[in-house]
Amino acid sequence: MKLLNVEVVLNREKGIQQAKSEQDILKELDDETESYAILSHRWGVEVTYEEMIGLMQMEEQNREEVRMRSGYQKIIKSCEQAKRDEYKWLWIDTCCIDKRSSAELSEAINAMYRWYQNARVCYAYLNDVEKSVFPIERDGRFAKSNGWPEWFMRGWTLQELIAPEQVEFFSKDWVLIGNKQRLAPTLQDITGIPRDVLTHGLAGKRLSVTQIMSWAARRKTTRVEDRAYSLMGLFGVKMPMLYGEGKNAFRRLLLEIIKETSDHSIFAWGIDPFSLGPRMPRTGSVLAEDPSNFQFCDNIRKVEPDEFVHELVKYVDKSKLNKPRRFDLLGRNRRAHRRKLVALRDAACSQQFGTFTVSNTGIQVWLPVISLPDSPSHYRAILPCTGSGTLVTVDLVSSGTSFDRIPYSHTTLKAYPEFKTLHLTHHQDVNEKRRRFTLDDKHASYYGFSRCGAHPHKFRGNAVTLSSLTDGLVVIVYANDDARSRFAVGLGYYRGQGWVHVICDGHSPTQEEDWTEFGSRAYDRMWKARAKHVQSMPEREHADRDDHFIKHVHLPRSIWAARVVWGRWEMDNFKVMVDVEQCPGCCDGPSRWTVTDNDSGDIDMPGLMKTVPGPYLLEVDGWEARFDKWSGQLIGLGDYGDYSDGVLTRTGSIFEDMRTLGIVSEDTTYSPVVSRVSGWEWQMHEIHNQDNVAVARSAIGDRHLALRQPKGISLPANDSTVLLLKTLSIRLAGKHLVTTVIQCSEFYEVDEDGKRSDSGNDLVSDSVEPSIEAGMLTPLYTIATPQVWRRHLACAQRKERFKSIREHFYALVNMVPALFSPWVGPCHSYCRQRQLAGTELHRKSVNKRKKDGAIKFFSDLFGLKYLRYYIGEITLFERLPSMIETDSLSDSSKTAIQCR
């Protein structure tokens, strides 16, 4: 190691001696035999190796700039302290390592723990402690570092505190404020390091990997790689420095530790100290990503094989795994129980138990595992380490030839543990565990709903990437504030599978709650049930088609439903469309996923479409598409109607409807898209050399269609057209739409060789529908059903029930006003008045019974809660008495009831 010559440095500073060579300032010495002091500090504006040895050769202005740095003053003060302590040599990491040499830097980092361990004294400089006493409790002045001096929160200073036998702490003004032995109790509170480790070091201690890692859990480093490199000395391992590798440095560190030890506690990261199950929701590698994963794991200790056997028997008995029944007259179950326990003891004492093997297939270990009842591929592995007196377990899932770690599953164990050879995943392609969710919710605003925000983190743009390594979940909240209606859509990725779920806000419209609170509640509910949501997701039914799946969820107190369309494409990425539609009143709540077959890879269309597979095949802009042939009725782009037996019966056109809606159809937004058309003419000898001819191949025969100067005309696939189709969706439910037409100047039938047919069945171009463009014909078109036009019709049984309810309601309401017909008589005598009063009282009593009966009838028949789910906040029955007293229902009330 290169050490500073304390005397030379101080003399040069005083100007007494002018050093001219590196040897005068720094000298290569043996750390095992030389007595030297060492500095531990927080980096600021420091002095490099090159500047330190070349200080006197600098220009005066540059030299003064270096001498004014806080880092240079730190060097001088350290040398002065070393001189007072009668040390000739001093080591400081900033200026004693030539960082221009990667080899020298790597050597220094690998040897640094030993250098600190061999130092006679370590000066720990706390530059943020201004008082002349060591802080013994948290102080607000150190708020950025958890209430303690920043030195205790840095990664490199951990080994610099543990390795040296003697550590002296200095304040900002270089006043001695304590040493490690005297401050050990306080240092234990600050760092979590046991007192005996602070005073006597790591030698001879039976510490687990997890315990040591827990000391570094809250510490930070400037470079992410240094979180790993700063821990090498604590575990006695060495490895090359590869700055730029990021978190992979920590993975390499763990693998090096595994090669040196048989401590299974290295897998016990992220453990909840109370439940001893995984605290951190993460799926994937069994190795931690960062020292912070070991936070709260300081009480986990490793156990030796003999002790593990004892703890394993206790675990089996405590968990009541296949425990013999109380009434076992023959003792068979007891004998089987004892045999299994003996087998566990033998396996735990085998040499195989303490052997780790690292390969590209994983980390091979020999552990007792219990099959989880949820799935045959899920296991709970029992580790030979304890926390709070109980064995620690981790849950695993089989993924081919290896096992991934998964979040803890709260389930009742039933099977006996059995020792198995496991290959634990230690490395995986992060991209394989990440999926991109693309969200399309622009049309949810049609009924006044807007995206409020997302929980737990912001959702920027229309795409989010979730990882199974963290079991990602994001919840997006939508609301219509005027209608006081809102819902939440959850996008999740759990155990390698994407999922979507919808939750409605069931609170009363008069109950105020910020959307963030609703989003937080929805997140918690979905997170706890994410395994259930994964199981409910549909599977793709057709590998050759783009299946989409729809979930329809009625929104309470409204006539709307949230509709989520789920699609999967491109290397298992996902597309989710969120929309709001009018609900026909036929649902009982969130419906199951229903499959809807849509086309993919065909002509670009305005929204999801399912095309009718016509008999003729062409390529439009390079995409294969199927077309129907003109059948005698005039058909144009944008026409819609009923389709049956290969014939479209036209009932209207979206361009005509646009004018009715006041939309300018000449707007360029709605202008048709012109596409290039090609066919199979290159396969036909007779016409493959002809220009401007495309052959539409017939899928049902050997008579094909040759098109001269063809071009495709399609509806524009933009948001405006999609919104137009949504606007027309209520009226045109179930209709079919012409989305593409093929125009040409001439067409005729050809055979397999491309030879023109001369039979009498040939089509005559003049009889085909002409296009708007002069001289052009329209022989082919594509028919499709827009997804927004496909609706679930109301249940016939429920329609009949609504009809029956309306009839009973009108019968009751019409009966009651008749009882209020004013009774007028010619006599106004006192007796008549008393008679009238008595009659009125009687009739009012009858009226009250009728009113109460009407309300009870509907409450019992439907249930107010059930009615509210469909109709909204029910005020009809609350207004019923006043409505009856006004002699009849208003027209608006009747209309409202009829609409339901």
Residue pairs with C-beta under 8 A, 6 or more apart in sequence:
1 28
1 29
1 30
1 31
1 91
1 96
1 108
1 111
1 115
2 26
2 27
2 28
2 29
2 91
2 96
2 97
3 26
3 27
3 29
3 34
3 36
3 89
3 90
3 91
3 96
4 25
4 26
4 75
4 79
4 89
4 90
4 91
4 92
4 95
4 96
5 24
5 25
5 26
5 27
5 88
5 89
6 79
6 82
6 83
6 87
6 88
6 89
6 90
7 83
7 88
8 17
8 19
8 24
8 25
9 25
9 75
9 76
9 79
10 76
10 79
10 80
10 83
11 17
12 18
12 19
12 25
12 55
12 56
13 67
13 76
18 56
19 25
19 56
20 56
22 53
25 52
25 53
26 49
26 52
26 53
26 96
27 89
29 36
29 89
31 111
31 114
31 115
31 118
31 119
32 118
34 89
35 87
35 88
35 89
35 120
36 87
36 88
36 89
36 90
36 91
36 119
36 120
37 78
37 81
37 82
37 85
37 87
37 89
37 90
37 91
37 119
37 120
37 121
37 122
37 123
38 90
38 91
38 92
38 115
38 116
38 119
38 121
38 122
38 123
38 164
39 74
39 78
39 90
39 91
39 92
39 93
39 122
39 123
39 125
40 116
40 122
40 123
40 124
40 125
40 151
40 157
40 160
40 161
40 167
41 74
41 92
41 124
41 125
41 127
41 151
42 125
42 127
42 128
42 150
42 151
42 154
42 157
43 71
43 94
43 222
44 70
44 71
44 74
44 127
45 69
45 70
45 71
46 69
46 71
46 94
46 95
47 66
47 69
47 71
47 72
47 75
47 94
47 95
48 94
48 95
48 99
49 95
49 96
49 97
49 98
49 99
49 100
50 98
50 100
51 58
51 66
51 95
52 75
52 95
55 63
55 66
55 67
56 63
58 66
66 72
70 127
71 94
74 92
74 125
75 92
75 94
75 95
77 174
78 90
78 92
78 123
78 125
79 90
80 174
81 123
81 170
81 174
82 88
82 89
82 90
82 123
85 121
87 120
87 121
91 115
91 119
93 108
93 112
97 104
97 105
97 108
98 104
98 105
99 105
102 241
105 241
106 240
106 241
109 229
109 232
109 241
110 232
110 238
110 239
112 159
112 233
113 159
113 163
113 232
113 233
113 234
114 163
114 233
116 122
116 159
116 160
116 163
116 164
116 233
117 163
117 164
117 165
117 201
117 233
119 164
120 166
121 164
121 166
121 167
121 168
122 160
122 163
122 164
122 166
122 167
122 168
123 168
123 170
124 151
124 157
124 160
124 161
124 167
124 168
124 169
124 170
125 151
125 170
125 174
126 149
126 151
126 169
126 170
126 171
126 172
126 177
127 151
127 172
128 141
128 142
128 149
128 150
128 151
128 172
129 135
129 149
129 171
129 172
129 177
130 171
130 172
130 173
131 171
131 177
132 171
132 173
132 175
132 177
133 177
134 169
134 177
134 178
134 183
134 186
135 142
135 148
135 149
136 186
138 146
138 147
138 148
139 147
139 148
140 147
142 148
142 149
142 150
144 150
145 152
145 153
146 153
146 218
148 190
151 157
152 190
152 191
153 218
153 219
153 220
154 219
154 220
154 221
155 216
155 219
155 220
155 221
155 226
155 227
155 230
155 231
156 221
156 226
156 230
157 219
158 191
158 215
158 216
158 219
158 230
158 231
158 234
159 230
159 231
159 233
159 234
160 167
161 167
161 180
161 187
161 191
161 193
161 198
162 193
162 197
162 198
162 201
162 202
162 234
163 201
163 233
164 180
165 201
166 179
166 180
166 181
167 179
167 180
168 176
168 178
168 179
168 180
169 176
169 177
169 178
169 179
169 183
170 176
170 177
171 177
180 187
180 198
180 199
181 198
181 199
184 195
184 198
184 199
185 195
187 193
187 195
187 198
188 194
188 195
188 198
191 215
192 214
192 215
192 298
193 215
196 205
197 205
197 207
202 234
206 301
206 302
207 301
208 263
208 265
208 268
208 300
208 301
208 302
208 385
209 235
209 257
209 261
209 263
209 265
209 266
209 302
210 265
210 266
210 268
210 269
210 294
210 297
210 298
210 300
210 385
211 265
211 297
211 298
211 300
211 301
212 231
212 234
212 235
213 231
213 269
213 288
213 291
213 294
213 297
214 294
214 295
214 296
214 297
214 298
215 298
216 227
216 230
216 231
216 291
216 294
217 291
217 292
217 293
217 294
217 295
217 296
217 297
218 292
218 295
219 227
219 291
220 227
221 227
221 230
223 243
224 246
224 247
224 249
225 241
225 242
225 243
225 244
225 245
225 246
225 249
227 249
227 250
227 290
227 291
228 249
228 250
228 252
228 253
229 241
229 249
229 253
231 253
231 291
232 238
232 239
232 253
232 256
235 253
235 256
235 257
235 260
235 261
236 260
237 253
237 256
237 257
237 259
237 260
238 256
239 252
239 253
239 256
242 248
242 249
245 252
247 289
247 290
250 288
250 289
250 290
250 291
251 285
251 287
251 289
251 426
251 427
254 266
254 287
254 288
254 426
255 287
255 358
255 426
257 263
257 266
258 266
258 356
258 358
258 363
259 356
259 358
262 354
262 355
262 356
263 302
263 385
264 302
264 365
264 367
264 383
264 384
264 385
265 300
265 301
265 302
265 383
265 385
265 392
266 287
267 286
267 287
267 383
267 394
267 405
267 424
268 297
268 300
268 383
268 385
268 387
268 392
268 394
269 280
269 288
269 293
269 294
269 297
270 278
270 279
270 280
270 282
270 288
270 293
270 294
271 277
271 278
271 279
271 296
271 297
271 300
271 387
271 392
272 278
272 279
272 296
272 408
273 296
273 297
273 299
273 387
273 388
275 408
276 387
276 388
276 390
276 391
276 392
276 393
277 393
277 395
277 408
277 410
278 394
278 395
278 405
278 407
278 408
279 296
280 293
281 407
281 470
281 471
281 527
282 405
282 407
282 469
282 470
282 471
283 397
283 404
283 405
283 406
283 407
283 433
283 468
283 469
283 470
283 471
283 494
283 495
283 496
284 404
284 405
284 425
284 428
284 433
284 468
284 469
285 404
285 405
285 425
285 426
285 427
285 428
285 469
286 363
286 394
286 396
286 403
286 404
286 405
286 424
286 425
286 426
287 426
288 294
289 469
297 387
299 387
299 388
300 385
300 386
300 387
300 392
301 385
301 386
301 387
302 384
302 385
303 311
303 384
303 385
303 386
304 384
305 348
305 349
305 353
305 354
305 384
306 349
308 348
308 384
308 391
309 344
309 345
309 348
309 349
311 384
311 386
311 391
312 344
312 348
312 368
312 382
312 391
312 417
313 341
313 344
313 345
315 382
315 390
315 391
315 417
316 341
316 344
316 416
316 417
317 323
319 413
321 370
321 413
321 414
321 415
321 416
321 417
322 336
322 337
322 340
322 414
322 415
322 416
323 337
324 333
324 334
324 336
324 337
325 333
328 334
340 416
344 368
344 417
344 419
347 353
347 366
347 368
347 419
348 368
348 384
348 419
350 366
352 366
353 366
353 384
353 419
355 366
356 363
356 364
356 365
357 363
357 364
358 364
358 426
359 423
361 401
361 402
361 423
362 401
362 402
362 403
362 422
362 423
362 424
362 425
362 426
363 423
363 424
363 426
364 421
364 422
364 423
364 424
365 421
365 422
365 424
366 419
366 420
366 421
366 422
367 381
367 382
367 383
367 419
367 420
367 422
368 381
368 382
368 417
368 418
368 419
368 420
369 379
369 380
369 381
369 382
369 396
369 417
369 418
369 419
369 420
369 422
370 379
370 380
370 382
370 413
370 415
370 416
370 417
370 418
371 378
371 379
371 415
372 378
372 379
372 380
372 395
372 409
372 411
372 413
373 411
373 412
373 413
373 414
374 409
374 411
374 531
375 397
377 397
377 398
378 395
378 396
378 397
378 398
378 406
378 409
379 395
379 396
379 397
379 398
379 403
379 420
380 393
380 394
380 395
380 396
380 409
380 413
381 393
381 394
381 395
381 396
381 422
382 391
382 392
382 393
382 417
383 391
383 392
383 393
383 394
384 391
385 391
385 392
386 392
394 405
394 408
395 405
395 406
395 407
395 408
395 409
396 403
396 404
396 405
396 406
396 422
396 424
397 403
397 404
397 406
397 495
399 425
399 496
401 423
402 423
402 424
402 425
403 422
403 423
403 424
403 425
404 425
404 428
405 424
405 425
406 495
407 471
409 531
430 467
430 469
433 467
433 468
433 469
433 496
434 465
434 466
434 467
434 468
434 469
434 493
435 465
435 466
435 467
435 493
435 498
435 572
435 573
435 574
436 463
436 464
436 465
436 573
436 574
437 463
437 464
437 465
437 466
437 491
437 493
437 498
437 573
437 574
437 575
437 576
438 462
438 463
438 573
438 574
438 575
438 576
439 459
439 462
439 463
439 464
439 476
439 491
439 576
439 577
439 578
440 462
440 575
440 576
440 577
440 578
441 451
441 462
441 476
441 478
441 577
441 578
441 579
442 719
443 579
443 722
443 723
443 726
444 450
444 451
444 478
444 578
444 579
444 580
446 579
446 580
446 723
446 726
446 727
447 480
447 560
447 580
447 581
447 582
448 480
448 482
448 483
449 478
449 479
449 480
449 485
449 486
449 580
450 478
450 479
450 480
451 459
451 476
451 477
451 478
452 477
452 478
452 479
452 486
452 515
452 519
453 459
453 476
453 477
453 515
453 516
453 519
454 474
454 475
454 476
454 477
454 519
455 474
455 475
455 477
455 516
455 519
455 520
455 522
455 523
456 474
456 475
456 520
456 523
457 474
459 474
459 476
464 474
464 491
466 472
466 473
466 474
466 491
466 492
466 493
466 498
467 493
468 493
468 494
468 495
468 496
471 492
471 493
471 494
471 495
471 530
472 492
472 493
473 490
473 491
473 492
473 493
473 494
473 523
473 526
473 527
473 530
474 490
474 491
474 492
475 488
475 489
475 490
475 491
475 519
475 522
475 523
475 526
476 488
476 489
476 490
476 491
476 578
477 486
477 487
477 488
477 515
477 518
477 519
477 522
478 486
478 487
478 488
478 489
478 562
478 578
478 580
479 485
479 486
479 515
480 486
483 557
483 558
484 509
484 557
485 505
485 509
485 555
485 556
485 557
485 558
485 560
486 504
486 505
486 515
486 518
487 502
487 503
487 504
487 505
487 553
487 555
487 562
488 502
488 503
488 504
488 505
488 518
488 519
488 522
488 523
489 500
489 501
489 502
489 562
489 564
489 576
489 578
490 499
490 500
490 501
490 502
490 503
490 522
490 523
490 526
490 533
491 498
491 499
491 500
491 574
491 576
492 498
492 499
492 500
492 501
492 526
492 530
492 533
492 534
493 499
494 530
494 531
494 533
494 534
495 531
495 534
497 534
497 537
498 537
498 568
498 572
498 574
499 530
499 533
499 534
499 536
499 537
500 533
500 537
500 551
500 564
500 566
500 576
501 526
501 529
501 533
501 536
502 551
502 553
502 562
502 564
502 590
503 522
503 525
503 526
504 553
504 554
504 555
504 556
504 562
504 590
505 513
505 518
505 556
506 556
507 513
507 518
508 873
509 557
509 873
526 533
536 592
536 593
537 566
537 593
538 549
538 566
538 593
538 595
540 547
540 568
541 547
541 595
542 597
545 597
545 598
545 599
545 600
546 567
546 569
546 597
546 598
546 599
546 600
546 601
547 567
547 568
547 595
547 596
547 597
547 598
548 565
548 566
548 567
548 595
548 596
548 597
548 598
548 608
548 787
549 565
549 566
549 567
549 593
549 594
549 595
549 596
550 563
550 564
550 565
550 566
550 593
550 594
550 595
550 596
551 563
551 564
551 566
551 590
551 591
551 592
551 593
551 594
552 561
552 562
552 563
552 583
552 587
552 590
552 591
552 594
552 792
553 561
553 562
553 563
553 564
553 587
553 589
553 590
553 591
554 560
554 561
554 583
554 587
554 589
554 590
554 869
554 870
555 561
555 562
555 580
555 583
556 868
556 869
556 872
557 868
557 872
557 873
558 583
558 872
559 582
559 583
559 585
559 872
560 580
560 581
560 582
560 583
561 580
561 581
561 582
561 583
561 587
562 578
562 579
562 580
563 578
563 579
563 580
563 581
564 576
564 577
564 578
564 579
565 576
565 577
565 579
565 596
565 608
565 787
566 574
566 575
566 576
566 593
567 574
567 575
567 576
567 577
567 598
568 574
568 575
569 575
569 600
577 608
579 726
579 788
581 729
581 788
581 791
582 730
584 791
584 792
584 793
584 794
585 794
585 798
585 802
585 870
585 900
586 792
586 793
586 794
586 795
586 798
587 792
589 869
591 792
594 792
596 608
596 610
596 787
596 790
597 610
598 608
598 609
598 610
598 787
599 605
599 609
599 610
599 611
599 784
601 623
601 624
602 611
602 623
602 624
602 625
603 620
603 621
603 623
603 625
603 675
603 712
603 714
603 739
603 740
603 782
604 673
604 714
604 717
605 714
605 715
605 717
605 739
605 784
606 715
606 716
606 717
606 718
606 721
606 722
606 725
606 739
606 786
607 717
607 721
607 722
607 725
607 786
607 787
607 788
608 786
608 787
608 788
609 739
609 784
609 785
609 786
609 787
610 784
610 785
610 787
610 790
611 625
611 626
611 739
611 782
611 783
611 784
612 628
612 643
612 736
612 782
612 783
612 784
612 785
613 626
614 626
614 627
614 628
614 629
614 780
614 782
614 783
615 626
615 627
615 628
615 629
615 698
615 699
615 700
616 626
616 627
616 628
616 629
616 696
616 697
616 698
616 699
616 704
616 705
616 780
617 624
617 625
617 626
617 627
617 679
617 680
617 696
617 697
617 698
617 699
618 624
618 625
618 627
618 677
618 678
618 679
618 694
618 696
618 697
618 710
618 712
618 742
618 780
619 625
619 677
619 678
619 679
620 675
620 676
620 677
620 712
620 714
620 740
621 675
621 676
621 712
622 676
622 678
625 740
625 782
626 699
626 782
627 696
627 740
627 742
627 780
627 781
627 782
628 646
628 648
628 780
628 781
628 782
628 783
629 705
629 779
629 780
630 768
630 769
630 778
630 779
630 780
630 781
631 646
631 647
631 648
633 647
633 648
633 649
633 650
634 650
634 769
635 648
635 650
635 738
635 741
635 769
635 778
635 781
636 653
636 738
636 741
636 769
636 771
636 772
636 778
637 672
637 713
637 714
637 715
637 738
637 739
637 740
637 741
637 781
638 653
638 654
638 655
638 715
638 737
638 738
639 648
639 650
639 652
639 653
639 737
639 738
640 650
640 651
640 652
640 653
640 654
640 732
640 735
640 736
640 737
640 738
641 648
641 649
641 650
641 651
641 652
641 735
641 736
642 648
642 649
642 651
642 735
642 736
643 649
643 736
643 783
648 736
648 738
648 783
651 735
652 732
654 724
654 725
654 728
654 737
655 665
655 670
657 728
658 664
658 665
658 670
658 724
659 665
661 727
663 670
663 724
669 716
669 718
669 720
669 721
670 716
670 720
670 721
670 724
671 716
672 713
672 714
672 715
672 716
673 713
673 714
673 715
673 716
673 717
674 711
674 712
674 713
675 711
675 712
675 713
675 714
676 711
676 712
677 694
677 707
677 710
677 711
677 712
677 742
678 694
679 694
679 695
679 696
679 697
679 707
680 695
680 697
680 704
681 687
681 688
681 690
681 693
681 694
681 695
681 706
681 754
682 688
684 695
684 750
684 752
684 753
684 754
685 753
685 754
686 750
686 753
686 754
686 755
686 756
687 693
687 695
687 706
687 750
687 754
688 754
692 708
692 709
692 710
693 706
693 707
693 708
694 706
694 707
694 710
695 704
695 705
695 706
695 707
695 750
695 754
696 704
696 705
696 706
696 707
696 742
696 780
697 704
698 704
698 705
702 751
702 752
703 749
703 750
703 751
703 757
704 749
704 750
704 751
704 752
705 747
705 748
705 749
705 750
705 779
705 780
706 747
706 748
706 749
706 750
706 754
706 756
707 742
707 744
707 746
707 747
707 779
707 780
708 744
708 745
708 746
708 747
709 744
709 745
709 746
710 742
710 743
710 744
711 742
711 743
711 744
712 740
712 741
712 742
712 743
713 740
713 741
713 742
713 743
714 739
714 740
715 721
715 739
715 740
722 788
725 737
725 786
725 788
725 789
726 788
728 789
729 786
729 788
729 789
729 791
732 789
733 789
733 790
733 791
734 789
734 790
734 791
735 785
735 789
736 783
736 784
736 785
737 783
737 784
737 785
737 786
737 789
738 781
738 782
738 783
739 782
739 783
739 784
740 781
740 782
741 771
741 778
741 780
741 781
741 782
742 778
742 779
742 780
742 781
743 771
743 773
743 776
743 777
743 778
744 776
744 777
744 779
745 775
745 776
745 777
746 765
746 777
747 763
747 765
747 768
747 777
747 779
748 756
748 757
748 762
748 763
748 765
749 756
749 757
749 761
749 762
749 763
750 756
750 757
751 757
763 779
765 777
768 777
768 778
768 779
769 777
769 778
770 776
770 777
770 778
771 777
771 778
802 900
805 858
805 861
805 862
806 897
806 898
808 857
809 854
809 858
809 897
812 850
812 853
812 854
812 857
813 854
813 880
813 883
813 884
813 888
813 889
815 850
816 847
816 850
816 851
816 854
816 884
817 884
817 887
817 888
819 843
819 846
819 847
819 850
820 843
820 847
820 884
820 885
820 887
823 836
823 839
823 840
825 832
825 836
847 884
851 880
851 881
851 884
854 880
855 877
855 880
858 867
858 877
859 877
864 874
864 877
867 874
868 874
870 900
871 900
876 893
876 896
876 897
883 889
883 890
883 893
889 897
